[in-house]
Amino acid sequence: MIDPILKLTLFKMRTKKALKKLSYTGSVYGITAEEKMEDALRDLIQHCRDEKDEFYWSFASYARNHTKSDIVEISAIPLEFPYELASEIAEAQETFPHIHYIVHSQDEINSKRPQERFVVLTPLAKPITCPKEYTRIASLLSEQLGVAEHSKGDFSATFLFAPFLQVCSMPKIVLHDADRTFLDPDAYLEENKGVWTNARLMQEGSAEQPKLKADETGLFMF
């Protein structure tokens, strides 16, 4: 049974100079790690709520700072959407073939009236280390999911999001794995080699055609 290791890094700010504050490691099913990541995330949300100590999350691990050059590896890819699109996301999930989490999120930390959002978090069968591959996979996933208006910045390998910490009754972390498989990054990139994507046009507020180029691997990159 495949049970990918997921690595979570916490930051207090979204700036490039931000230093990692905490890190957690778990696996999807808790077989190959001491803790199931789903439980670890719920416990972390409760702790942050109780202590009123909020952080931004990243499913990349970093040597030190919140920069691409400090990324060690990336274990999952988040795409974030406004809360109002919940029904559209639910419909898109019916044909989305990859194992993924739905995470209830918000736009900012330490906010009295945060804007509610959703994150579609796709664990990778094995981690990647190349930010360009992250951008490519995130772009393809966005078009495959087919829901527009996702957050600007979520094609960046350093994309941070904030879990929703206000009191509500809905589950915070939900794993969707029935009749789905883990996304293998190497196979996914090979299957989509040369496929053109305009996924950035689907981001919130996008109006202009993005500048695209092809590199020597045949992958179209932003």
C-alpha positions in Angstrom: 0.0 0.0 0.0 1.3 3.4 -1.0 1.5 5.8 2.0 3.3 9.0 1.0 5.2 11.0 3.6 4.0 14.6 3.8 6.1 17.4 5.3 4.5 20.6 6.6 6.4 23.8 7.3 4.9 26.7 9.3 5.7 30.4 8.8 4.6 33.6 10.5 4.8 35.7 7.4 4.6 35.3 3.6 7.7 37.4 2.8 10.9 35.9 1.3 12.8 36.7 4.5 10.4 34.7 6.6 12.1 32.0 8.6 10.5 28.6 9.1 9.1 28.3 12.6 7.9 24.7 13.0 7.8 21.6 10.9 5.8 18.4 11.0 6.1 15.0 9.2 3.3 12.5 8.8 2.0 10.1 6.2 -1.4 9.9 4.6 -2.5 6.7 6.3 -0.1 6.7 9.3 1.7 3.5 8.1 5.1 4.8 7.1 5.2 7.6 9.7 4.5 7.9 13.4 1.4 10.0 12.8 -1.4 10.3 10.2 -1.1 13.7 8.7 -4.8 14.2 8.8 -4.8 13.9 12.6 -1.7 16.0 13.0 -3.3 18.8 11.0 -6.5 18.7 13.1 -4.4 18.8 16.3 -2.4 21.7 15.0 -5.5 23.7 14.1 -6.9 23.1 17.6 -3.6 24.1 19.2 -3.4 27.3 17.2 -7.0 28.1 18.1 -6.5 27.5 21.8 -3.2 29.4 22.0 -4.3 32.1 19.5 -1.0 31.5 17.7 -1.5 31.4 13.9 0.7 30.3 11.1 0.8 30.0 7.3 1.2 26.4 6.0 3.4 25.0 3.2 3.7 21.4 2.1 7.3 22.0 1.1 10.3 21.6 3.4 12.8 24.4 3.6 16.4 24.7 4.7 15.7 28.1 6.3 13.8 30.9 4.5 10.5 31.0 2.6 12.3 31.2 -0.8 12.5 28.8 -3.8 16.3 28.5 -3.4 15.8 27.1 0.2 13.3 24.4 -0.8 14.5 20.9 0.0 11.5 19.0 -1.3 7.7 19.4 -2.0 5.3 16.6 -0.9 1.8 18.0 -1.9 0.3 20.7 -4.1 -2.4 23.0 -2.8 -4.9 24.9 -5.0 -7.0 27.4 -3.1 -10.5 28.7 -4.0 -13.1 31.0 -2.6 -15.6 29.4 -0.2 -18.5 30.3 -2.5 -17.2 27.8 -5.0 -17.7 24.8 -2.7 -20.5 23.3 -4.8 -18.5 23.6 -8.0 -15.5 22.0 -6.3 -17.7 19.2 -5.0 -18.9 18.6 -8.6 -15.4 18.7 -10.0 -14.2 16.2 -7.4 -16.5 13.5 -8.8 -14.2 13.1 -11.8 -10.9 14.2 -10.2 -8.8 11.0 -10.3 -6.1 11.9 -7.7 -6.3 11.2 -4.0 -6.6 14.6 -2.3 -7.7 16.5 0.8 -10.2 19.3 1.1 -8.9 21.8 3.7 -11.0 24.6 5.1 -8.8 27.7 4.8 -8.8 31.5 5.1 -7.1 34.4 3.3 -5.0 35.8 6.2 -3.8 34.9 9.7 -4.5 37.1 12.7 -7.6 38.5 11.1 -10.9 39.2 13.0 -12.9 38.7 9.8 -11.1 36.3 7.5 -12.3 35.4 4.1 -13.2 31.7 4.1 -11.6 29.6 1.4 -11.1 25.9 0.4 -7.8 24.2 -0.5 -7.7 21.1 -2.8 -4.5 19.5 -1.5 -3.0 16.8 -3.7 -0.3 14.6 -2.1 2.4 13.4 -4.4 3.3 9.7 -4.5 6.9 10.8 -4.1 8.3 14.3 -3.4 9.7 16.6 -6.0 12.6 19.0 -5.6 12.3 21.2 -8.7 10.1 24.4 -8.5 9.6 24.4 -12.2 8.1 20.9 -12.0 5.8 22.1 -9.2 4.6 25.0 -11.4 3.9 22.6 -14.2 2.0 20.0 -12.1 0.0 22.7 -10.3 -1.0 24.2 -13.7 -2.1 20.9 -15.1 -4.0 20.0 -12.0 -5.8 23.3 -12.1 -7.0 22.7 -15.6 -7.8 19.1 -14.8 -10.0 20.1 -11.8 -11.6 22.8 -14.1 -12.7 25.3 -11.4 -11.7 28.9 -12.0 -11.0 31.8 -9.6 -8.2 30.0 -7.6 -5.8 32.1 -5.6 -3.0 34.0 -7.3 0.3 32.5 -6.2 -0.7 28.9 -5.9 1.5 27.9 -8.9 4.5 29.0 -6.8 6.4 26.3 -5.1 6.5 28.5 -2.0 2.7 29.1 -1.9 1.4 29.5 1.6 -2.1 29.1 2.8 -3.8 29.7 6.2 -6.1 27.0 7.8 -9.5 28.3 8.9 -9.4 28.7 12.7 -12.7 30.2 13.5 -15.4 28.2 15.3 -17.6 26.2 12.9 -19.1 22.8 12.6 -17.7 21.6 9.3 -14.7 19.2 9.2 -11.4 21.0 8.8 -9.5 18.3 6.9 -11.2 15.7 4.7 -9.4 13.0 2.7 -11.0 11.8 -0.5 -9.4 8.6 -1.6 -12.2 6.3 -2.8 -11.6 5.0 -6.3 -8.6 7.4 -6.7 -4.8 7.0 -6.9 -1.9 9.0 -5.7 -0.4 11.4 -8.3 3.0 10.1 -9.5 4.8 13.3 -10.5 7.2 11.7 -13.0 4.4 9.8 -14.8 2.1 12.8 -14.7 4.8 15.1 -16.3 5.6 12.4 -18.9 1.9 11.9 -19.8 1.4 15.6 -20.3 4.7 16.3 -22.0 4.1 19.1 -24.6 0.6 19.8 -23.5 -0.2 23.5 -23.5 -1.8 25.0 -20.5 -3.2 28.5 -19.9 -4.1 27.7 -16.3 -3.0 31.1 -15.0 -5.9 32.6 -16.8 -8.2 30.8 -14.4 -6.7 32.7 -11.4 -8.6 35.3 -9.5 -8.6 38.7 -11.4 -6.7 37.3 -14.4 -7.3 39.2 -17.6 -4.1 39.1 -19.6 -2.6 36.3 -21.6 0.4 34.9 -19.6 3.8 34.7 -21.2 4.7 31.1 -21.7 7.8 29.3 -23.0 9.0 25.8 -23.6 12.3 24.5 -22.1 14.5 21.7 -23.2 12.4 19.1 -21.5 9.4 19.9 -23.7 7.4 21.1 -20.7 5.6 24.4 -21.1 6.5 26.6 -18.2 5.2 30.0 -17.0 
